[in-house]
Amino acid sequence: MKKLKIVTGIALMAILGFTSCQSEVDDVQGENPNTNSANSTTTTNLKRTSMYDGSFDDFLDGASCSSILLPVTAKVNGVQVSILSQLDYQQVISIFGQFNNDQDTVVLQFPFKVKLSNYTEVTVANQTEYNAILNACTSAEASSQDAISSVNISFPITILTYNLSLQQTGSVVITSEQQLYAYMSNVSSTELFSVNYPISVTIADGTKMTISSDAELQAAISASLKTEAAIAAAVQNGKKLETILVNGKFKVDSYISAGVNSATSYKDFTIDFANNLSITAVNLVNTTVNGTYAVSSELDVFLKLNFSGNASFTLLNNSWKVTSFTASTITLQSSTNAAVTLVLKQI
């Protein structure tokens, strides 16, 4: 009798468990979007977020869909560089940074290997083969089939599997992006799956989020892509600002701190930004103040000034947020004190 009770109890738990799964899947198929087929939006989202992200070496190859496997040799602005490891990336970046108004070029020496968005590694023998890879990347980006690098999933996560009769067939623990990509690339037409939420993700601006449904995942991706677009726009605005700085000469039109405008302290000075990131201020009696500058970007553009040897100009030493700029006027706000502002006007 005891044995019968145990068997009956197990059978009852199995029935309850099946009823629970059946109810979950029924809800999913109705209003709950957490069960997915091979061509569902969530499958596409998970596949794209788990693709190999080759954007970290875009300064070298300009292709986010792949990365160059080291070692490789390249001519960077005419200078031959042997890139043996990622530590050697700094050589390339330093050459690029010597001047900010030149056209940076990288000529890669064939053959070399690349890693593609599907994690395969291929040897590229010539420019024709490499152009095919670059063109495929351009097409993937144009059709929104490229990697989504602005959302990073924290692993492990669990995938629950179902057959087309809506019966749960098992579960799979996913421990890496590559494993998730392989799974999403091979979902068959005879199976369904759901993500065992909640999961944790980190989006483009570094924000960590807890995701509890497919809808929340889609919302997080949409928000992160907007942030990524804003970051890309800031990079382009930074380049435009550098061009304006190098091509013109400026004066301090306004410098307000503690409610006081001290622009008169600089009224006789002309400020010249050179393309080697040096800056020089000269007045009518040839008093010279030297310094350096740097343009950077995050979601906004920043102009960092660093003068030395003159008390008035060292007051301008700051990492300034660029609140607006045109070809004639650059308006800046202190990144540490919003009440401190600086306006440079081209002369």
N, C-alpha and C positions, 0 to 999 in steps of 0.2 A: 504493500500500500504506500509506504514511504517513497519507494521508487516511482510509483505511478504519479504521486503528488509532484515529485521533482520534474518528471517528464511533462506533466500537465502544466506546471509552472513555466517551464522553458517554452512550451508551445504558446502559452498565453503571452509571454514577453515577446516572442517572435511576432505574434499577430499584432500586439500593440505597437511594436517597433515598425512593422510594415505599414500599419495604419498611419503612424506618425509620418513616415517617409512619404507615404502616398498622399497624405494631406499636404505635406510641404510641397511636393511636386505639383499637386493640383493647384495650390495657391500660386506657385511659380508660373505655371502655364497660363493662369488667369491674370491676376494683377501683379504678382511678384515677378520681377524680371530676372531672378537669379538662377534660372536654368537656361542653358544656352546650347545652340547647335554650332556646327562648323562654320556657318556663315553669319553668326550673330554679331551685333556691335561689340559685345563684351569680348568675344573671341578675338576680334580685330584689335580692340584696345589692349588686351593682354599680350597679343603677339607683337604689336608695335612697341609697347613699353619694355618688352623683354628682348628685342633685337639687339645685336651687338652695336654698341654706340661708338662710332669711329670719329666723333667730333673733336676729341681731345687733341688731335694733331692737325686740325684744319688749317692752322697757320703754315703747315708744311705741304699739305696736298689739296686743301680746299674742298675736300669731299667728306661729308659727315657720314656717308653710308659705308665707309671703309677706313681702315687705318693702315699705314705702312709698317710692316714688320721689320724691325731693326736686326742687323745693321743695314745702313743704306748710305750712299754717297750722293751729295748734291752740290750744285753751284748755287749759292745764295747771294743774290746781287753781284754775281761774278766771282765770288769767293768760294773756293772748294772747301767743303766741310764734310768730315766723316762723322756720321751720327751712329755711334755704337750702342748707346743706351739713351733712355729718356733724360738723363743728366745732360746730354749734349744738345738737347732742345734749346738750352739757354744760349748756345752759340748762335743759333738761327735767330732767336728773339733779339739778341744783342745787336746783330748785324741789321735787322729790321729797324731797331730803335736808334740807330746812329743819326738818321735824318727822318723827319716826319712829313716831308712834302715830296718824297721820291716814290717811284713805282717799284715796290718790292717784287722780286722774281725768285722762283725756285725751279731749277732744272735738275730733275732726278736722273741718276745714272742707272740704266737698265743692265741686267735684269734685277728685279727686286720682288719681294713677296708682299701681298696685302691680305688683310683679313676682312671678309665681307660681312654684311649685316646678318647673314644666316650662319655665321661662325665658321664658314669654310675658309681655308687659306689657299691662295692661288699664286702662282709665279707669273709675273708680267714680263714679257720678253721685249716689248717695244712700245712705242707711243700709240700705235693703232690699237693694241690690246688694252692699253690703259685708257684711251679715249672711250672705248666701249663700256668700261666700268664707270667712268665719270658720267657718260650719257645715261646709263641705266639709273644712276643715282639721281640725276636731274629729273628723269621721268618719274621715279618713285616719289620725289619731293612734290612734284607738280600734281600727282594723283593721290596725295596723302597716304602713301604706302611705305613711307620711310619710318625710321625709328623715332619714337617719342622719348626724348632724353630728359624731358622736364619733369617726369614722374618716376621716382625710384621706389620700388616695392621692397619692404623689409621681409626677408625670408627667415624661416620657412613659412609657407602657406599650404593649405590643404584643399585639394580639388575633390569634390564628391561626384561620382560617376553614376549615370542612369542609362537604361536602355530606352527604346522608343515606346515601351509599354509603361514608362514612368516608374519603373522599379529600380531602386538603388542597387548598383552592381558592385560598388566598392568605393575606395578613396585612394588618392595619390598624394603623397607629401612632396612638395616641390621645394627644393633647397637653393636654387640659383636661377638667374635670368636665362642662362642657356638651356636649362632643363625646362623652364616654363615655355620658352620659345619652341623647343622641340615638341612639347605636348600640344601647344596650340596649333602648330603646323601640321599635326597629324590626327586631329580630331576627325573621326570618320562620320560618314553620313548616317550611321546606324546608332549613334550614341549622343547623349546629352551630358552636360556637366553643370555643376554650380560651384562657386567659390564659397568656401566655408568662412564666412565673415564673422567677426571683424578682422581686417588686415590693416597694417600700418604702411603709410607711404610718406615720402619726402618730396615736396614739389620744388620748382625752379628757384624760388627765393629762399629756400632752406626751411620752410615751414613744414613741421611734421603733422600729419593728419591721421585720424583713425577713420577708416572707410567701412561702412556697414552694409552696403548694397551695391549692385551694379550701377544704379542711378547715381550714387555718390561718387563712384569711381569715374563715371563719365563727367560729372560736374568738376571733379578735381583735375581731370585731364584738360577740360576746356579752360579752367582758370589758369592752369600752369602754362598752357600754350599762349594765353594772352600775356602772361608774365614774361615768357620767353621772347615773344614778339617785342615787348617793351624793352627788354634787355638788348635785343638786336638793334632796335631803333636808336637806343642810347649810344651804342657803338658807332653807328653811322653818324649820329649828331656829333660825337666826339671827333670824328675824322673831319667833319665840316668845320668844326670850331678850330681845329689845328690849322687848317688851310687859311681861315680868316686871320688868325693870330700871326702866322708867318708872313702873309702877304700885306700886312698893314702895320702902321705905327699908331700908338695909342697914348691917350692922356687919362689921368684919373678925373673923371667927371663928377664923381660923388664918392665919398667914403664916410659912412655914418656909423658911429659907435656911441652908445649911451645917449642917443638922441642928438649928437653933435655931428655936423658935417665938417670934416677936416680936409676937404678937397683942396683948399688953398695951400696946404703944405706941399702939394705936388704940382701946383699950377704951372711951374716953369719946366717941368720934366716931360720929355718924350720917352715913351717906353717901347722898346723894340724886342720882339720875340724872334729868335733865330731858329732855323730848322734843326739845329743840333741840341735843342732843349735848353739853351742858355737864354738869359734875358738881361737886357741892359737898359738902364734909365739914365738919360743925360739931360742936364739943364743948360741954360743959356750961357753959363760961364764954364761949361765943360766939366762940371762935377759929375762923376760917373758912379753909378751904383750897379753892381753886378749881382746876378742871382741865377737860379734855375727855375724851370717850370715843368709841369707834367699834366697831361690830360688823361683822365681815366673815366670809366663809366661803370655803373651798376644798373639800377633802374633809372638813375639820373646821370648827368654828366658832371664831372668835377674838374676844377682847375686848381692845381696846387702851386702856390707861389712860395719861393724861398729866397729872400734877399739877405744880404749881409753887409755890415759896415755902415749902415745909416739907420738911425733910430726911427725916423718917420716911415721908411720903407719896410723895416722889420715888423711894423705894425700890420702890414699887409700879408705877412707870412701866415698862411692858413690853407686848409683844404676847402676851397670855395665850391658850393653847389651852384651850378649854372642854371638860373631860373628862367632865363630867356637870352637869345642872342640873334643878332642880324649881322649883316656885313658891316654895319657901322657902330653898333652898340652891343656890349656884353654886360648883362646884369647878373651879379653874383650875390650869394648869401652865405654867411659863415655856416659851415656844417656843424659847428658846436654851439653857436649862439645866433638864432634867427634874427635877432635885433641888429646884428652887425651886417651891413651891406656895402657892396663896392660896385661902382659902375665905371667901366672902361669905354671910352669913346674914341673911334678912329679919327685921325686928323689928316 
